Amino acid sequence: MRKLFFVVATGLAVFGTNVMPTLASPMHPPLVQPKAPYFQLATNSKQLATATISPNTTLPILIALDQTSSSSSQSSQNAKPSWSLSWTEPIASTASRIAVGNTVADGLPRIIALDADKTTLSIWKWDGSAFTQEATINGGSHADQYVVGNFTPSKPAEIVMPGRYFYWNGKKYTGFTDNDLTAITGFARFSDGTENFFYFDGSSTPATFTIDLKSSKNWLTYGRMMSQPLPTGSDYRLLITHGSPEMLQNFAPAQMAQAGVLGYIDPKNDGNLYGFGGWMSTKGPNAGNFLVVTDASMFGPMGMNPSAPIYWRSPKLDGKLLDIAPCLDPKDGKTKGFLVLLATGANGDSRTLQFYKLN
């Protein structure tokens, strides 16, 4: 079997995540661990760009009280994107993570949810009145590292996890097992539409991969080189990584690391990149769970900037934030936004989906 080796490079490209210990290089903590930031409510939208470190060394993050006015008061050239809640729907209580992709190529994205057993993936379709389960996939022992994307040109979106690969063949989900990759960190979409998945050990340049179906044996092949995400003029349109809160705290404020998912997004496809993630806090005036969109400098290995502005946040979420999927609306396949998975109910034993559409 062909083996894939990762080349250690001196430059870091994206934030890290927890991976299989057999592959990960030792991760050294930052020399200075910043104290936990907090939301500082701002009544003037101009304050969004003037966050500073306060005398007591607590790092403030500024948020506008009126999200609509904070965006509309800026010039059109500098206007920041915003989102609004479009719908809320229940889903099976076994869902623990989500991804979205047009896996059947019929124009309607499917929700691919990881079940509580961490090995089964369930595919859900909107039937006009509810999300119904369309199929299940046995993802194996590393199913919790799955990604969904258009890795093969002219093919429906594919589902990949270490050791397994699935696609819709017109009748059912089928694919291959036994690849050479033992860990997946996240997903990247570049400005030309190319989609890759990647592995990042926290200290080396990420290795990217894609699918080559010309060979039934060596169907895993290397993808595009990954560079440092830039706030403007970026080559990325979307970048998502999942990982443990302990690892992600090396690259993002502690409250944003708790949800286990961070990313960069170019919502308007205009070369302007923003950070996104969850905000989870149990203390202070901003206690609760939120979906937030930040300045791209909020997190990253080249120097986390905890005082960078947060440009938008959702209303307080009605449950614990489990996952975030930037995607097209699974109900119509057209509207851009964020799909959020929440643990709801009195004991957190129910699951709810919320879709926030791009305004």
N, C-alpha and C positions, 0 to 999 in steps of 0.2 A: 504494500500500500504506500502511496506517495505520502510523504510527511511534509508539513508546512512549518517553516521556522520563522520566528519573528526577529527582525533585525533591531537591535537596540540603537537608538539615536539620541543625540544630546538635546535636541529641541523637543519641547512638549507641544502637543497640538490641541487637545481638548481635555476637559475635565475627566476624572477617572471614575471607576466603579468597582465594586467587589467582584472578583472573578475566581475561577478555580485556583486553589493554592498551588497546584502543581505547575501552573504556567506563570503565575504572577511573580514579578520581581518584588523584593522587599520595598515597602512603602514607608518612607521616613516622614514623620509629621513636620509641618512647617516650623520654622524657628520661632515664630511668634504666632500663637493661636489667638485670633481676634475674639473679643467678647461678643456675646450674642447681641445682634442688632434688634431694634424694635421699630414699629411704625410710629412715626411722628406726624400727626395729622396737620395738613397744610390748608389754609384757606385761600392762599394765593398760588395760582398755578406756576408762577415764576419760581417759586420755592422748589419746585421739582428738580431743578438743576443746580441747587445750591446747598446740597447736603454736606455737612462738615462733621468732623469728629468733635464731640462736645468735651468740655474740660474734664469731666469725670471718666473719660475714655470709653463711655458707652457709644456705640456707633449708630447714629440715627438713620432711618430710612424714611423719606418723605412720601406721603400719600395724599392725594387730593380728596377732600371730603365730597365734593361734587365731581364725579368722574366725567360726566358729560361736559360740564363747563370747563373742566381743566383741559380737555382735548380741543373743544371748539374755540376756546379763547386764544389758541395759538394760531400762527399763520398757517395757511394750507401747506406751505413748504415744510414746516416743522411739526405739523400735526402728528400726534402719536396715535396708533391704532387703538381701538377699543372694541369690546365684545359685550353682548347682552344675552341673557338666558332665553333660549328658544323653546325648549321643552324638557320635561322630566318624565322618565318612564322606569318601571321596575324591571329587574332582570333576575335570573336565578340566584339564590342566596349562596351558591357555591363559587361564584365568580370572585377571583382574587386579583386579576390583572386583565387589561384589555389592549387590543390593537385593532385597527380598522384597515380594510383593503378591499378592492374590487376583485375578489378571488374567483368569481364566476364570469367576469367580463360581460355582465349584462347591464352595466350602468348603475347598479345598486350596491354600494359597499356593504360588506359583511362585518360584523363584530366578531373578532376571534378572542374568546375569553379563556383564561387559564382557570381550571377548576381548583377547588380546595385541596385535591389530592396531589397537586403540583405535577401531574403527569398527563392529564387529559386536557385537550383543547376542545372547546365547544364553539361551533360556528352558528351565529344568530343572524336572522334576516327579519327586516321589518315587513309585516304582511298587510300593512294598512291600518291595523288597530293595535298590534302588540309585536314585541320581538319574540319570534318563535325559533326554537332550535332546529337547525337544518341538518347538522351532521356533527360527529365527534371524531377526534384524531387522537391516537396514542402517541404522545410526544416523547415518551421515554423519560429517563432519569434527569435530563437537563431541559425539560420542557419549559421551566420557568425562565429560560433565557431566549425564548422565541422572538423572532422578528417577522414582520409581514411587509412585503414590498414588491415592486415590479423589477425584479433582478434580471429577468430575461426579456429582451425587447420583443414586442408583439405578443407576449404571453400574459395571461391573467396574473394578478398579484399572487406571489408564492409565500409559503409559510416555511420558515427555516429555524431550526434549533440545532445545537451541537449533536451531531450524529444522525440527524434526520432532515428530510426535505419533502414537502408536499405541494401538490398543485392540483387544480381541477382539470380532469381530462375530458370533460363534457358530460360525464355521468356520475363521477364520484371523485373524492380526493384520494390521490395516489401519489407515489413518489419513491424515493430511495432511502436506504439507511446506510450507516457506516461511512461517514466522511472523516476527514483528518482533523477537523476543528473540534476542540474540546471546551471552548468557552466563547460566548458572544456577549459583547458589552452593549452594543446599540446599533442604531440605524442612521444613515446619512443620505440626504437627497441634495444633489448639486444643482447649480444654476442651469445646466443644460438638460436637466431632467433625469440624469443617471442616478440610480438608487443602488447603494451598497450597504452591507452590514459590516461591523468592525469589532475588533478586539483591542482593548487597551488595558495594559497591566498597571497603569498608574504612574509609570516612570519612563516609558518608551514611546516612540512614535506609533500611533495606532496602525494596525495592519487591517486593511480593508479587503472585502471579499465580495464575489458575485457568483452567479451560476452559469455554467457552460454545459448545456445539455447535449453537445455534440459527442460527448463521451459518457457512457453509462458508468464508467469507473471513476474517472477523475472529474466529477461534475462541479467540484468546488475550485474556484480560481481566484487569483488576486484581482482587486478592484483599483479604484482611483487612489492617488496619494492624497492624504488629508493634511490640510494646512491649518494654521491658527485662524479661528473664526474672527472676522472683522465686523465692527458695527456698521460700516457702510462699504459698499463695493465688494461684498462678500461673495465667495463662490458657493456658499451654502444657501439652500432654501429651507432646509429642515435638518435638525440633528437632535437625536433623542438618546439618552442613556439611562439605564436602570442600575441601581446598586444599593448596597446597604447604607443606612444613615451614617454609620461610623466612617465609611470610606468617603462618602460625599461631603462630609463636613470638612474635609481637606480642601474642597474646591468651592464651597458655597456656605452662606450663613447657616447656622445650625437649624433654624426654623425651616429653611427651604430644603435641607437634606433629609428631614424626617419622612417625607412622602416617598423617598426612594426613587424619584424620577426627576431629572433635570433636562433642559434642552435649549436649543436656539431655534428661532423661527423667523422667517421673512414672510409675514402674513400677506403683504400686498405684492409680493414677487417683484420688488423694485430695488433690490440690493441692500435694503436696510434690515439689519439683523437685530433681534431682541432676544433676551433670555426669558425663559418661562419655567414655572414650577409651582409646587404647592407651598403654602405658608401654614405651618402647624405650630401653635403655641398654646400653652395652658395657663400662662400668666400674663398680667398686664392688661392695658386697655384694648389690646388687639388679640386677646385670647380667642382661639377658634381655628377653623380650617378655612383657607382661602385659596383660590387660583390667582396667581399673580403673573404679570408680564413686566419685565425689568429692563433697564439699560443692559446692553450686552456685556458690559464690564463687571456686572454683579458677581460673576463667578468665572473661574478659570485658573489653570496652573501657572500662568505667567504673572499672577498677581491679583488675587481676589480683591474686589473693591466693595466692601460691605456698605459703604456710604453712597453707592450709586443709586440713582432714583428708581423707584417703582412707578411705572407710568400708568398701570391699570391694575385693579384687583376686582374680583368678583364680590358680590354680597357674601356674607358669612354662609358657608356651606352647611346644609342640614345633615351633617354626618361626618364621619372620619374619611378623609381623602385617601383612597387606595391607589389610584392611577390616573394618568392624564394621557390622552391620545389626540394630538393635532390631526385633523382629518376633514374629509368632506362629510356632510351630514348623512348618517346611515339611513335616514328616512327619505331623502330626495337625491342623494348623490351629487349635489350641485353646490350647496352652501358651505363655505369654509368656516372652520371653527375649532373648538376644543370639545372633545367628549371626556367627561369626568365620571369615574366610578367611585361611589360612596358606600360606606358601611352605614346603614341606617337602622332604625328601629330602637326600641327601648334598650336592648342588649347588643346592638350593633350586629345582629344576626340576619339582617335583610340587606339587599343590595339595590341601589338606585343609580340610574344613569341620568346625567344632565348634559345637554348640549348648549354651549355658548357660541353663538354665531358672531362672525366678524361684522362689525357695523360698517 
